[in-house]
């Protein structure tokens, strides 16, 4: 039975593929047949036949790669892609799905506060950048942690920044090779080495999503639960493993702007 409203004779698809079976039909075979067919109404019958053969091939081979996944992405569908080998940063705080776009000056507690992000690339981070609004005598460690069950867990590595100056400061030397996997969730955090509170560029907590559980009485309150307090104090060293039993989700802590290069 021909396709609805289609002419019975196939001038191209069935004619060129009639001596092949579905098990041995390759993607290249389909591409060779489909390549000359222009996408226009006059070729609708042949385009439908080509799709029918392609689908029958997938059923026969048991492979639906590319049909049931979003373009080969390896994780969160909201991930974005970093541009490698350019002068652009991939900006963690503004990127989907946790980011927002309203940048402001922000004073940070000296506890290590943390925020999740989805890696845009698979590869090694070559540079980090942060922006100082008002310099203080302090060296901060920008730390990246692996995620386990939606919480920060083991340390990937960190870079140290002297924030006594002003403007954008960068770091290309890290405690370890910072290797990330595209589409995978990680956490980044800011840890101080002194009691002098950093003042850095950040995304206002009024515009970033809640991350965790909140008290029932705060359902009508803004800026609740946008960051995770690891309860690692400024006098402690950067932990290789974090303790989830002491985590708290807190509001009114802005999301640190952090630029990454791969």
N, C-alpha and C positions, 0 to 999 in steps of 0.2 A: 504494500500500500504506500503510495507516495505521500510526501508531506502535504498537509492541507494547502490547497490552492497552488501546488507546485506542478510544473510540467513533469511528466513521468521520466523523461530521459535526462540524465545528468551529463552535460557536455564536458565536465572537467573532473569533479571530485570522484565520483564512482568510476568513471572511465580510467583515470590514472591509478586508482588504488585497488582495482578489482582483482588483481593478482596477489595481493598481500592479505595476510590474516591479522586479526587485531592483536594477537599476542606478540607478533614480530614487527608490528607497525611502530616506527620511531617518531619522536617529535620532529626530527629533521624531515621525515617524509611528509608530515602534515604541513610543515613550514614551506616546503618546496611547492606543494599543491596550492596553498593559500596565498603565497607571496604575490602572484600576479593579479589576484582578484581585488578589484577596487571596491571600496566600501560605498556602495550606492544601491538604490532600490532595484535597479536592473539586475543586480547580482544576488538578490535576497535568497533565492532558492539555493544557490551554491553555498552561500555563507551558512545557511541553516544545515545543509548536508555536512559541511565541514565540522560544524559544532557537534552534530549528532555522532559523527565518526570519532571525534576527539573524546567525547564523553563515553562512548562505548569502549574505546581503548582503555580509558582509566578504570572503568568497571572491570574489564577483563584482567588488567594488570594489578588491580587492587591498590592503585596509587592515585591519591587526590591532591598531591602537592601543588600548592599555588591556588587551589580552589577553596580550601577550607581554612586558610591562614591569610593574614593581612599582609600580603606583599613580602613575605619572608621575614617579617619582624620577629625578634626573638623574645619579646616580653610585652610590657605595658603598651597598649595601643596608642597612648598619648605621648610616646617618646618622640624626641626631635633628634636631628642629626647635626653633629659638629662638623665644621669645615676644617679639614686638616691642611697643614702647610700654608696657612694664610696669616694675616695679622688680626684675625677675628678671635675673640673669646667666645666660648660657649658659656653663657651666663646661667649659673645653676639656679639662682633665686627667682629668676623670671620665667623659667621654662616649665612647660606642662609636665605632670598634672598638678604640681603643688605650688607653682609660682604665681606671681601677679606682677603688675607693672608700675606700681607707685613707689618710687625710691625716695628715701629721706635719710637724714642723719639719725643715728641710733646709738644710744649708750647701752653697753652690754654688761650684764652681771659677770663676775669673775668665775662663777660656776661654768662648766662646759655645757652649753646649750647645743642642741642638735636638731637637724632637719633632714627629711628624706629627699632623695632625688633619683631619677631614672637615668642611667648612663646613656649618652647619645652615641657613643662609639665603643668598639672593641679595640683596646690598645693601651699604651702607656701614656699617662699624663706627663707632658714635658714642661708645663708652666702653670702656676697659679697666680692669680692677681686679686687683690682687694683694694678698696679705696678708703683712705683715712680722711675723716672730716676734721678732727681735732686731735693733734698728737699728744700722747702721754708716754711716760717712761714705762714701757712694758714690751715684752716679746710674747706674741701670741702664736700658738700652734694651730694651724688649720688642719684638722684631722679628718680622714675618711675611714669609715667602718663598713664592714659587710653587714648585710641584713639577714636576720633569722626570724621567721614568723612575724615579720612586720616591725621588728625592733632592731636597733644597732647591737652588734655582737662583737666580732673580732676585728682588730685593727688591720687596715690595709697599709696605712702609712700616713705621714704628716709632713708639712713644711712649716718652718719657723719664720715669722715676720717681725721685724723691728717696727713698731708703730709710733715712734717718737717724732716722726716727720709729718708730712702732709701729702695729699694726692694719692695716685695709684702706685702701689708697691707690688713687686713681683718676686716670685721664688721659683728657681729651677733645680734646687737641690733638696732632696727629700730623705726621710729616714729609711725608706725602702722604695723599691720600684712600685709605682702606683698603677697597677694593671686592672683595668675595668672591662666589663663585658657589656656590650650594647643590649639595651632592654632590661637590664638587671637593676634592681633597687639597691641603693647604698644610702649611707647617712654621712653628712658632713657636720663638723662641729668646731667651735671656737673655744680654745682653752688658754687662759691667761697664765702668765708666770709671776704676776704681782697683783697687789690689791688695787692698782690703778685701773679704773674701768675703761675699756676701749670705747672709742667713739668712731664708728665706721658707717659706710653706706649700707643700707638694708632696705628690704621691702616692708612696708607698714603691715603690722599684724591685723589691721582692720580689713585687709584685702586678701589674706591668705587663708586656706581652708584649715578646719580643725583636723587634728591628727589622731586624737585618741578619745578616751572616755572623759566625760565632763559631768560635774554634779548636776542633779536634776534642777536645782534652783537657778542654774545659769543658762537655761534654754533661750532666754530672751536677752542675754548679755553678749555684747560684741567682744571680739579678741579673746576667746577662750580656747585653750588647747592647741595653739598653733605651733608650739615647739615642745621639745622633750628636754627636760632637765636631767642630765645624767648623774647629778649630784657629785661630780668629780670637782673638787675645789682647786683653786689656783695653785696651792702649795704642793699638790700631788703631781707625780709624773704622769705622762700620757699612758693610760692603761692599755695593755695588749688585748684584754677581754673586759667587756663591761658587765655589770651586774644588773640585770633587769628588775630585780626585787627592790631596788632603791630608785627606780625611775619615777618621775612625775611628769604629767603633761601640764603645761602651763600656758597662760595667755599673756598678752601685752609684751611679748618679747619678739621684736622684729626679726625677719628672716635675712640673715647675712648675705650680701651680694658677693658672689665668688665667681671669678672667671677662670675657665680651664682651657688649656690647649693640649691637643694630642699630637 
